[in-house]
Amino acid sequence: MTEDIKSFFEKYQSDFSKMKRQIPDTISGFGGLFSNVMKDGAMSLKEKELAAIAIAVAIQCEPCIKLHCKKCLEAGATKEQILEAASVAVMMAGGPAFTHIPVVIDTLEALE
C-alpha cells in the first residue's frame, strides 16, 4: 500500500501541473480560496488541517484524505491527533467513514 500512496502523490503533482496549464482560472480561484482560508487565524493551520482531515474522512474522499494527512503532518499534527480527528468523523458519519480509516493509517505509514 505504501507504494500506492507514493504513486498517488507523484500522479497528483503531474495532474496538478496539467490542470494549471489547462484550467488556470479554476486553479487560481481555488488556490486563492485555499490560501485565504488555510492560514493561521482564530484557528491555527494545524487545527484547520485536523478539521479538514475529519471532513475528508466523513465525506469519504480518498484523495482529500491523503492530501490532508500530509498537510496535517506538515502543520505539526501528530499521528495520534490525526487519528483522533478521523475518529471524530466516524462518530459523526458512521460506518462509511469508518471504512476510510485504513486510508488514513496507510497514508500516515507511507509518509513516515
C-alpha positions as CSV (number, residue, x, y, z in Angstrom):
1,M,0.0,0.0,0.0
2,T,2.9,2.4,0.7
3,E,3.8,2.4,-3.0
4,D,0.2,3.2,-3.9
5,I,0.4,6.3,-1.6
6,K,3.7,7.4,-3.0
7,S,2.4,6.9,-6.6
8,F,-0.7,8.9,-5.7
9,F,1.4,11.9,-4.7
10,E,3.6,11.7,-7.8
11,K,0.5,11.4,-10.0
12,Y,-1.2,14.3,-8.2
13,Q,1.7,16.6,-8.8
14,S,1.6,15.7,-12.5
15,D,-2.1,16.1,-12.7
16,F,-1.9,19.5,-10.9
17,S,0.6,20.7,-13.4
18,K,-1.7,19.7,-16.2
19,M,-4.6,21.5,-14.5
20,K,-2.6,24.6,-14.1
21,R,-2.0,24.7,-17.9
22,Q,-5.5,23.7,-18.9
23,I,-7.7,25.4,-16.4
24,P,-5.6,28.2,-14.9
25,D,-8.6,30.3,-13.8
26,T,-10.0,27.4,-11.8
27,I,-6.6,26.7,-10.2
28,S,-6.2,30.4,-9.4
29,G,-9.7,30.8,-7.9
30,F,-9.5,27.6,-5.8
31,G,-5.9,28.4,-4.9
32,G,-6.9,31.8,-3.6
33,L,-9.7,30.4,-1.6
34,F,-7.4,27.7,-0.1
35,S,-4.7,30.2,0.7
36,N,-7.1,32.6,2.4
37,V,-8.8,30.0,4.5
38,M,-5.9,27.7,5.3
39,K,-3.7,30.1,7.3
40,D,-3.4,30.9,10.9
41,G,-6.3,32.9,12.2
42,A,-8.7,32.3,15.1
43,M,-7.8,28.7,14.4
44,S,-4.2,27.6,13.8
45,L,-3.3,26.0,10.5
46,K,-2.8,22.7,12.4
47,E,-6.4,22.9,13.8
48,K,-7.8,23.7,10.3
49,E,-5.9,20.8,8.8
50,L,-7.3,18.5,11.5
51,A,-10.8,19.7,10.7
52,A,-10.1,19.1,7.0
53,I,-9.0,15.5,7.6
54,A,-12.1,14.9,9.7
55,I,-14.3,16.2,6.9
56,A,-12.3,14.3,4.3
57,V,-13.0,11.0,6.2
58,A,-16.6,12.0,6.8
59,I,-17.3,12.6,3.1
60,Q,-15.2,9.6,2.1
61,C,-12.9,11.5,-0.3
62,E,-9.7,9.3,-0.6
63,P,-7.6,12.0,-2.5
64,C,-8.6,14.5,0.2
65,I,-7.7,12.1,3.0
66,K,-4.2,11.5,1.5
67,L,-3.6,15.2,0.8
68,H,-4.8,16.4,4.2
69,C,-2.9,13.7,6.1
70,K,0.3,15.1,4.5
71,K,-0.8,18.7,5.2
72,C,-1.6,17.8,8.8
73,L,1.9,16.4,9.4
74,E,3.4,19.4,7.7
75,A,1.4,21.7,10.0
76,G,2.8,19.9,13.0
77,A,0.0,17.5,13.9
78,T,0.9,14.1,15.4
79,K,-0.2,10.8,14.1
80,E,-2.3,10.4,17.2
81,Q,-4.0,13.8,16.6
82,I,-4.8,12.9,13.0
83,L,-6.3,9.6,14.0
84,E,-8.4,11.2,16.7
85,A,-9.7,13.8,14.2
86,A,-10.5,10.9,11.9
87,S,-12.3,9.1,14.8
88,V,-14.5,12.2,15.3
89,A,-15.5,11.8,11.7
90,V,-16.5,8.2,12.3
91,M,-18.6,9.3,15.3
92,M,-20.4,11.8,13.1
93,A,-20.6,9.9,9.8
94,G,-20.8,6.3,10.9
95,G,-19.8,3.2,9.0
96,P,-18.9,4.7,5.7
97,A,-16.4,7.0,7.4
98,F,-15.1,4.1,9.5
99,T,-14.2,2.1,6.3
100,H,-11.9,5.0,5.3
101,I,-9.8,4.9,8.4
102,P,-7.4,2.5,6.8
103,V,-6.7,5.1,4.1
104,V,-5.6,7.5,6.9
105,I,-3.4,4.8,8.5
106,D,-1.9,3.7,5.2
107,T,-1.1,7.3,4.3
108,L,0.5,8.1,7.6
109,E,2.6,4.9,7.4
110,A,3.7,5.8,3.9
111,L,4.7,9.3,4.9
112,E,6.7,8.2,8.0
